[in-house]
Amino acid sequence: MGLPRQPLTLTPEQIGELNQSLSKMRHDVNNNLSMMLAAAELAKLKPEMAPKMLDRLIEQPGKLSAQIKEFSAEFEKALGITKP
């Protein structure tokens, strides 16, 4: 991983933007985890809904991965981190 060779200074605005992005990612990840839990509980309580809830469960990991990837890209860009 290519890290900056010199010390890095971030403006308060840049730190604020990163913090907002981190907050959004945490919110989105928690929402997806809640959706997974709700789908599993609903499938357990109402077996007739299991196929539909299974589809919801299957969608969530991809969404989680995309949200984490999006934040990671912003974070790496802000800190000047490059991939070899």
TITILUM-514123 format. One record per residue (C-alpha): residue number from 1; chain; x, y, z. Coordinates in steps of 0.5 Angstrom, whole numbers, always signed. Each point is the difference from the previous one (the first is absolute). Layout:
<atoms>
i->NUM	ch->A	px->X	py->Y	pz->Z $
...
</atoms>
This chain:
<atoms>
i->1	ch->A	px->+0	py->+0	pz->+0 $
i->2	ch->A	px->+3	py->+7	pz->-2 $
i->3	ch->A	px->+0	py->+4	pz->+6 $
i->4	ch->A	px->+2	py->+8	pz->+0 $
i->5	ch->A	px->+7	py->+1	pz->+1 $
i->6	ch->A	px->-1	py->+7	pz->+3 $
i->7	ch->A	px->-4	py->+2	pz->+6 $
i->8	ch->A	px->-7	py->+1	pz->-2 $
i->9	ch->A	px->-5	py->+6	pz->+2 $
i->10	ch->A	px->-7	py->+0	pz->+0 $
i->11	ch->A	px->-4	py->+6	pz->+0 $
i->12	ch->A	px->-6	py->+0	pz->+5 $
i->13	ch->A	px->-5	py->+0	pz->-6 $
i->14	ch->A	px->+4	py->-6	pz->-3 $
i->15	ch->A	px->-1	py->-4	pz->+7 $
i->16	ch->A	px->-7	py->+2	pz->+1 $
i->17	ch->A	px->-1	py->-3	pz->-7 $
i->18	ch->A	px->+3	py->-6	pz->+2 $
i->19	ch->A	px->-4	py->+0	pz->+6 $
i->20	ch->A	px->-6	py->+1	pz->-3 $
i->21	ch->A	px->+2	py->-6	pz->-5 $
i->22	ch->A	px->+1	py->-5	pz->+6 $
i->23	ch->A	px->-6	py->+2	pz->+3 $
i->24	ch->A	px->-4	py->-1	pz->-6 $
i->25	ch->A	px->+3	py->-7	pz->-1 $
i->26	ch->A	px->-1	py->-2	pz->+7 $
i->27	ch->A	px->-7	py->+2	pz->-1 $
i->28	ch->A	px->-1	py->-4	pz->-6 $
i->29	ch->A	px->+4	py->-6	pz->+3 $
i->30	ch->A	px->-5	py->+0	pz->+6 $
i->31	ch->A	px->-6	py->+1	pz->-5 $
i->32	ch->A	px->+2	py->-6	pz->-4 $
i->33	ch->A	px->+2	py->-5	pz->+6 $
i->34	ch->A	px->-7	py->+2	pz->+3 $
i->35	ch->A	px->-3	py->-2	pz->-6 $
i->36	ch->A	px->+3	py->-7	pz->+0 $
i->37	ch->A	px->-2	py->-1	pz->+7 $
i->38	ch->A	px->-7	py->+2	pz->-1 $
i->39	ch->A	px->-1	py->-4	pz->-7 $
i->40	ch->A	px->+3	py->-6	pz->+4 $
i->41	ch->A	px->-5	py->+1	pz->+6 $
i->42	ch->A	px->-6	py->+1	pz->-5 $
i->43	ch->A	px->+2	py->-6	pz->-3 $
i->44	ch->A	px->+0	py->-4	pz->+6 $
i->45	ch->A	px->-7	py->+3	pz->+3 $
i->46	ch->A	px->-3	py->-1	pz->-7 $
i->47	ch->A	px->+3	py->-6	pz->-4 $
i->48	ch->A	px->-4	py->+2	pz->-6 $
i->49	ch->A	px->+4	py->+6	pz->-1 $
i->50	ch->A	px->+6	py->-3	pz->+0 $
i->51	ch->A	px->+2	py->+0	pz->-7 $
i->52	ch->A	px->-1	py->+7	pz->-1 $
i->53	ch->A	px->+4	py->+2	pz->+7 $
i->54	ch->A	px->+5	py->-5	pz->-3 $
i->55	ch->A	px->+1	py->+5	pz->-6 $
i->56	ch->A	px->+1	py->+6	pz->+5 $
i->57	ch->A	px->+5	py->-4	pz->+4 $
i->58	ch->A	px->+4	py->-2	pz->-6 $
i->59	ch->A	px->+0	py->+8	pz->-3 $
i->60	ch->A	px->+3	py->+3	pz->+6 $
i->61	ch->A	px->+7	py->-3	pz->+0 $
i->62	ch->A	px->+1	py->+3	pz->-7 $
i->63	ch->A	px->-3	py->+7	pz->+3 $
i->64	ch->A	px->+5	py->+0	pz->+6 $
i->65	ch->A	px->+6	py->-2	pz->-4 $
i->66	ch->A	px->-2	py->+6	pz->-5 $
i->67	ch->A	px->-1	py->+5	pz->+6 $
i->68	ch->A	px->+7	py->-2	pz->+3 $
i->69	ch->A	px->+3	py->+0	pz->-7 $
i->70	ch->A	px->-2	py->+7	pz->-1 $
i->71	ch->A	px->+2	py->+3	pz->+7 $
i->72	ch->A	px->+7	py->-3	pz->-1 $
i->73	ch->A	px->+1	py->+3	pz->-7 $
i->74	ch->A	px->-2	py->+7	pz->+3 $
i->75	ch->A	px->+5	py->-1	pz->+6 $
i->76	ch->A	px->+6	py->-3	pz->-4 $
i->77	ch->A	px->-1	py->+6	pz->-5 $
i->78	ch->A	px->+0	py->+5	pz->+6 $
i->79	ch->A	px->+6	py->-3	pz->+3 $
i->80	ch->A	px->+4	py->-1	pz->-6 $
i->81	ch->A	px->+0	py->-7	pz->+0 $
i->82	ch->A	px->+1	py->-4	pz->-6 $
i->83	ch->A	px->+0	py->-7	pz->-2 $
i->84	ch->A	px->+6	py->-3	pz->-4 $
</atoms>
